[in-house]
Amino acid sequence: MTTSNTAIADVIYQRRTVHNFKPGRKPPAEEITRAIDLAVCAPNHHGTEPWRFYLIGDAAKDRICLLNAELLGAALGDKSAQAKLDRWREIPGWLLLTCAKSANAIRATEDYAACCCAAQNLMLYLWSVGIGMKWTTGTVTRESKFFEILSIDPNTEAVVGLFWYGYPAEIPPGNRNPAGNKIVELT
């Protein structure tokens, strides 16, 4: 497949984190599978392929929503917890990306970086077909009950991100600083 540099640049520049999704419109599973196929084309040192993708179904999603509401209720009260519970239940698609843990600190860093590259591939492809995402690493993803809900061993896998996806109800404006502000030229 040949894609113009302009088309690739447009997808990169236009992609946004989507906070609000159209209710009741879950994207086709085939598009998510295709996105994962492309995600795993990410560079990874020594071909470790440290990523694990979990498509979260309705029952597991609801248990995560309830766990988050429980955590939020303890911190901010029942009203905040109920508002967040209602909002989270409306998110159409849920996907978890984890990284295989390594006892070697250098490899662990390289593997996590590879997973982040995979996440970017995932988000860019989905954006190119009209599907938005939000990448979150909120408190709930660090709870032991979260791992229990998904039958994941926290000793062997680390959460890279919980990804919510669907068709954007609105697209937020971009607000990045110019790259020139971040470039240091060394001579």
N, C-alpha and C positions, 0 to 999 in steps of 0.2 A: 504494500500500500504506500502510495506517495502522498505526502501532505506538504503543503507549502509552509515555508518558514513563517509567513504572515499568519496562517491559520493557527499554527502552534502558539505563536506569540499572542494572538488574540485570546485564545483560551486561557493562557497563563495570566494575562492582564485583566481579563474580565471575571475570572473566578472569584467568588466571594463566599464567606462563611454565611450559611443560611440559618437564621434563627426561627423563622416561621414558615411552616409548610402548609400546602393545601390539604385540608383534612380529607381523610378517607381515600386518598389516591396514592397507593403504594406502587412504586415503580415495578416493572416486570422483573422477575427473578433472573431472567436471561441477561438483562443489562447489568445486574449486580455481579453475576458470574463472569461476564465479559470483563467487567472492571477489575475483578480479582485476578483474572488471567493476565491482564496488563500490569496490575500492581506488582506481580511477582517477577516482572522483567526488570525490576529495580537492581541497581548494582549492589553486590554484597561480597565482601572480602572473603576470599577462599571458597566462594560458592556455598556458604553455610545455610542459606535460605532459612533464616531464623523466624520467619513470620508464621503466625497461625491466625486464620480468619474464622470467626464464629458468626453465623447468621442467627440472630436471636429471634425466636418465634414469640407469638403472643403470650403464652403462659409464662415463659421466662421473663419477657419484657415486663409483665405485670408484677412479678415478684421483685424485680429490680426497682420498679416504680414505688412499690410499697416500702421496700427497704430505704429508698431515698427519702420518702415521706416521713418514715420513722426517725431517720437521722435529722432531718430538717425540723421536725416537730420538737425534738429534744432541744435543738439549738434556738429556734426562732418562734416556736408556737404552732398550734394546730391550724390556724388560718393560713399561714405561709405554707405549711406542709400540704394542706388540701389544694391550694392554688397550684403548687408545683406538681402534685400528683395528677391533677386534671390536665395540666399542660403536657406533661411527659406522656400520658396515655394517648394523647392526640398525635404524637410523632409517628409517622407512617412506618419507617423502616429503621431497624437497629442492626448494627454490625460491630463486633469487637475485634480488634487487632491486638494480638499479644506477640511477645518476643521470647524465644527460647532463652533461658538464662544460661550464662556461662560463668564458671569459676574464675576464668581468666579475665581480668579487668579490661585489658585492651580489646579482647574479642567482644566482651559485653558491650563496650562503647561502639565498636564497629557494627555489631549486630543491631543495636538500637538505632543507629544512624541508617542502616539499611532498611529497617522497618519504617522509619520516617520517610525515606525515599519511596517505599512502596505505598505509603499512605498518600503521598502527593500524586503518584501515578493514578491511584484509585480516584481521588477527588477530581483530578483534571479530566480523566476520561468521562466520569459521570457528568461533570459540568458541560462537556462538549455535546452531550445528548440531552441536556435540559434538566438534569437531576442535581439538586443541591445537597450539600452536606454540612454538618457541624461536627467538629472533632472536639471531644471533651475528655478531660482527665479529672473530673470532679471527685469529691470525697468518696462517693459511693464506690468508685472503682478501686479504692484502696481498702475496702472493708473485707474481712474474711468471709462474711456471709455472701458477698458478691461472687466470690470464687466458688463457694458452695452451690449457689443457685445455678451456676454454669458448669459445674463439675470440672473445674480447672484447678490444677495443683499449683498454688502460688510459690512453691519451692522450685518449680521447673519453668514457669512462665511468668513474665511481667507484662502488665497492661501497658500498651503503647497508647491506645485510645479507644474510647467508645464513640462510634460514629452514628449519628442520626442522619437519615437521608429521606428525601422525598422531592416532590415538585415545589419549587419556591412559591410562597404566597407573596413574597416581596423580595427584592434584591437590594441589599444595603449598598450604599455608595462606598467606593474605595477611598482609603485615606492613608496611603503609604507615603513616607518621606522619600524624596528622590534618592536613588542609589548613590549618586555622586556624594551625598552627605556621609556615606558609609565606606567610601573607598579611600584607602591609604596607599599611596604609591611609594614603594621602597626602591631606593637606588643603590 
